[in-house]
Structures are given as C-alpha cells and as structure tokens.
C-alpha cells in the first residue's frame, strides 16, 4: 500500500510543477506582449495585396544600384567575364541601351588558354564628374599578358547608375 500512496503523491507533485512551469511561461509571454505594445494597422494597409514578383519575366539588363562605385564593380566584373567567354553578352550589367546593343553585337571568342586564366581586376577607381555623370577605370590582369586598362563612363538615369561607354586599352 505504501507504494500506491507514494506514486499518488509524486504524481500530484509532478502535476503541480507542470502547472507552475506553464504559469511562469504564460507570465513571460504576457510581459513580452505588454512591453511590445499594440500595433495599429490601418484597414487600407491590411487589405493591400502583396506585390507581384517578376520571377517569370526576362532578365533585367540594369542592376539596381544607387552609387557609381557599386555600378562600376558590377559592370567590370560582368564585362571582364564576358571578354574571356565566361558570361553571355546579355548578362553584362548595368549598361545603358546603346552600350547593351554594342555588347550584344560584339563577338567574344576566347582561346582555351584564356578560358582557364585567373582574372584579377586591379585599381578600380570611380570619379564623379557631376551629380549625374562619372568616369571609371580599372586595370585587368589575366596573368599572361601585361595588365591592360579599361575605362568607362557612367550616368545616373532612372534612379540607377549605368555604364554608357567603355574603352579597352588604347582604343
């Protein structure tokens, strides 16, 4: 009989501990909710549909960016990869419409050796000419020939910086 009395007593103790733990958890949750405050959402915001994603549409040729330095970094990386046959012409971003057409019309036929070279962009600099134009330059080192210069012009159009012209080496 003493075993039955002990098991009933231990079950009651266990139940009390569980109830106490649940009460403590509820108190903590209520404290967090009170500390956070209420959030007022107006009916007009609550009823708005989520914006549609453009996942199914064609790739944009202009990457969003807000500084000429960011645009320059993206462009140089994409353009050098294109020159060495590692990226399609349509993937060179962010470029203006005229330059985009020039890149699409250009032919890039790298040799097998060029495809395996390690490409390093050195000394990437951007100088703002005005609030809407900038010039940039970079030195590209492919490890086989002497490093060559890459110069380009940027302009601010439609809330983003795009490259509008590029000159490679002495061109």
KAURKA-V773001 format. One record per pair of residues at least 24 apart in sequence whose ideal C-beta (glycine too) atoms are under 8 Angstrom apart, sorted by the first residue. I is the first residue (numbers start at 1). J is the second residue. Records with the same first field share a line. If there is no record, write none. Layout:
I = J, J
This chain:
59 = 90, 91
60 = 93
61 = 90, 92, 93, 94, 95, 100
62 = 93, 94, 95, 158, 160, 162
63 = 93, 94, 160
64 = 160
65 = 94, 160, 161
66 = 159, 160, 161
67 = 161
68 = 126, 128, 134, 136, 154, 156, 161
69 = 126
70 = 161
71 = 154, 160, 161, 162, 163
72 = 124, 126, 134, 136, 138, 152, 154, 163
73 = 124
75 = 152, 163
76 = 121, 124, 136, 138, 140, 150, 152
77 = 121
79 = 103, 150, 166
80 = 119, 121, 140, 150
81 = 119
82 = 108
83 = 108, 110, 168
84 = 108, 110, 114, 115, 117, 119, 142
85 = 109, 110, 114, 115
86 = 115
94 = 160, 161, 162, 163
95 = 162, 163, 164
96 = 155, 157, 162, 163, 164
98 = 164
99 = 162, 163, 164, 165, 166
113 = 144
114 = 142, 144
117 = 142, 143, 144
118 = 142, 143
122 = 147
126 = 154
131 = 156
132 = 156, 157
134 = 161
136 = 163
